[in-house]
Amino acid sequence: MEVAILGAGPSGMMAAHAVRMLGGQVVIFDRDPDQTRRSSGVYFLHSACDLTLTPVTVRHRVTGAMGLTVEEVARRYSAKVYGPGNSPKTSVVSALATPEVVAYNAEEALAQLWQAYGDRVQRWAISGLVDVLRLRDEVGLVVSTIPAPTLFPRVEYASVQCSVVVRQVEREKPWVEYNIEEGVSWYRRASLFGTETTEYGVGQRAVVGMGAVERVVTKVVGRGPLPPIEGLLLTGRYGAWDKWFLTDRVYQHVREWVQQRA
């Protein structure tokens, strides 16, 4: 069994790993292969994904939730991140229920993935769905983690842009803090594996201190339906426009899909 992977970002490399762990062969295509620019937005994994990773405990804290129902917490968090009128997001609710979680270093995972599969990455810029269908006809199965508009430019979707401020810090016990208080511009802070991030919601101005850099992150908040195509799996953060952005979830997504077609 051979599977073509589109995109050599964290999701694409993890997809390749999922195929290889099932005994399949992979070839990976990317328009600009570069391991060093691929880790933005990936913080930690919830599963080791059959990699040699050391588990750590990450502490969760939610500020501003005292006296609120779970539904109200989700609504306020969503409004702060994406703006008013969007569907409630449940990630902050999970933090309320589980003040500590077992996690794994995504940077360490990505380094292992590139060491294992970096030699399978080829430079190729996909121009559209026609390219993908030709590739599928050649190899049989294709997993795409590249942005969905590349393949389906006519499908309407809505997105917002948020700022993330990043700086390097001394390593400490990992923690993540969510804040739903009104008047506070940031909604999530984290210190994970020597990197501290502060995330600001749509329309909020980021505070960039000494030694920090600001990055702009696009968040998809809604889309039209993507047509199902036999032999093609859409996954990854922007590839599916769904919450498959954590690479451990991509790992399970790809494994299940390939096993059904083996």
N, C-alpha and C positions, 0 to 999 in steps of 0.2 A: 504494500500500500504506500502510495506517495501522495503527499499533501503539499501544496504551494501556500506559503504564508505571505501576505501582503503587509508590509510594515515591519521595521526592525526596532520599533520602540519597545518599552517594557511588555506591553500586551503581546506584540508579535513574537518576541523572544520566548515568552512564557507559553504561547500557543505552540511554538516549535517544540518546546520541551514536553508538552502534553502528548504530542504526536509521537515523539521518540520514545517516551515511556510506555507507549502502547506497541512499540516495535515497528512503527512506520518510518518512512524516509521523508525528509523535508528539504525544500529549497525556499529561501527567504528572499523577497525582493523589496528594495527600498530606493526611493529616488535620491537620497543623500545619506548613505550609511555613516553613522557617527555615534559611537557609544557614549561619548562625553556629554552630548546634549539631550540625552534621552530620559533623564531621571526627574524632570520637573513635574511636580504634582503627585509623585508616588512617595508615600510616607512610610507605611509599614504593611506587612502582609499578615493575614490572619491564619495562614497555613504555610508549612514549610514546602509544600508542593514537590515532595520527593527530592529536595535539594538538601545539602548539608549546611543547615542554618541553626544558629543558637537561639533558643527561645528567650524572650525577656518579658517582664510584666510592665504594661503601660497603664498608668493611672489616668482615670477620667474624672473630670469635674465640670459641673454645669452651674454657671452663675446667673442669678436672676430668675430661677425657676420656683423659688419658695412660694407655696400657696397656690400654684397654678396646676390645672389639670394637664394630663399628658397631651391631650388634643391642643390645648392652648400653647403649651411649650412648642409643639411641632409647628403650629401656625405662626407664632412669633419668630421662630428661628428661620422659617422659610421666607417670611417677609423681610427679615434683616439681610439674608443672603441674596435673594433673587428679586426683591421688591414686592410690594403688595399685590395680591390677586393671584399668586401662584399656589399650586397644590402644596399641602403640608409635607415637609421632609422628615423622615424618621430617623436619620442618623443621630440626632441629638437625643431622641427618645431612647435609643440603644445605650447611649452613654449614661442616662439616668438609671437604667436597669442594671448596668454592669460597670461599677466604678473601677474595676481592673480587668484587663484582658491580656491574654497571652499573644504575643506578636513576634514578628521576625523582621530583620533589617532588609528592606527592599533594595537598598544600594548593594548590599552583599549578594543578594540573590541575582541582581542584574549583572554583576561582575562574573558570577559563576555561569550565567546563561551565555554571555558573550564568549567566555573562554571555551564553552562546550560547543556553541553553534555559530560563532562569529565567522568561521571559514565557509559557512553555507550561505552567507549574505551576498547577494548580487545587486548591482546598481541597475535600477529600471524604474522609470517614472510612468506609472499607470495613467493613461489619458482618459479612461472612461470604462463603462461597463463592457463595451465590445472587447477590449483587451482582456478583461477578466474572463469572459465567456470563452474566448479562444484558449486561454490558459487552462481553464477547467476542462475543456475538451481534450487537451493534451495530457493532463496529469490525473484527472478524475475528481479531485476535491480541492477546494480553495477556501482558506480562512482569511478574511479581510479584517485588518485592524486600522486601515487608513480612513480618513474622514469620509463619512457616508456621502456628503455632497459631491465628492469626486465621481461616485458611481451613479448617484441619483440627483442630478442638479435641479430637477423640477419639483422635488418633494420639498414642501415648505417646512421650515422649522424656525423656532424662536430661540434666541440665546441672549445672554448678558455677559458683560465683561467685568471681572473683579480683579482687585490688586492683591498680590501676595508679597510681603516683605520678608526677605530671607537673610539670615546672617549665621555665621559659624560661631559656636559657643563651646565651652568645656562640656565634655560628656558627663551626663548625670542620669539619674533614674528617669526613664522616659515618661512624659506626661502630655496630656491633651486637655485643654480647657475650652469650653464653649461658653459664650456670653450672649444672653438674649435681653440684657437690660437696654432700655431705651436711652438714647443719648451717648451710648458707647459705640464708636464707629466700627470696631473690629468684632467679628463673630466667632473666630476660632484662633487659638494660639496653641503651639505645640513645640516641645523640645524633644527631638528624636535623633539619637545616634550622632550627636554633635552638630545638628542643624536646628536652628530655631526659626519657625515661620509664624507670621501673623497675617491672617486673612481678613480682608475688608469687603463688605457687601457692596452691591451695585449702588453707584452714586456716592459712595463714601470716599473720602480722601485719605490715602495712606500716609503714615508717618514713617519716613525713612531716616533712620539715625546713622551715626558713623559706623562704617564697616558693613552696612547692609545694602542690599540691592532690591529693586522693585521689579516684579514680573507681572504681566497681565495674563490672566487665565480666562478662557472662554468656557462658559457653562451653558449647556443646552437645557432649556426649560420646557420645551414642547416641540413636537414634530408630527408631521403626517405619517401615515403607515408606509413602511418600506415593503415592497413586493417580495414575497418569498421566491427564491430561485434555487432549484435543485442543484446540490453539489456546492453551494456557496453559503458559508456561515459568516455573518456580520457580528463582530465582537469588539471589545476594547472600548475605551472611553468615548471616542468620537466616531468609531467605526459603526457602532450600533445605535448611538444616541440613547443608550440605556445605562443603567447603573452597573455595567460590567467593567468598570474602570479599574478596580483593584485587581492586580494580576493574579491573585490566588483564585478569584472568581472566574477569570478568563481560563485558568488552568482547568477547572472543573467543567466549565462550559464547553471547551474544546474536546475534552476527554469524552464527555457524554455524547456529543454530536458525532465524533469519529467512531466510537464504539457502536453506535446505532447503524453505521454504514459499513462496518467492517465485514 
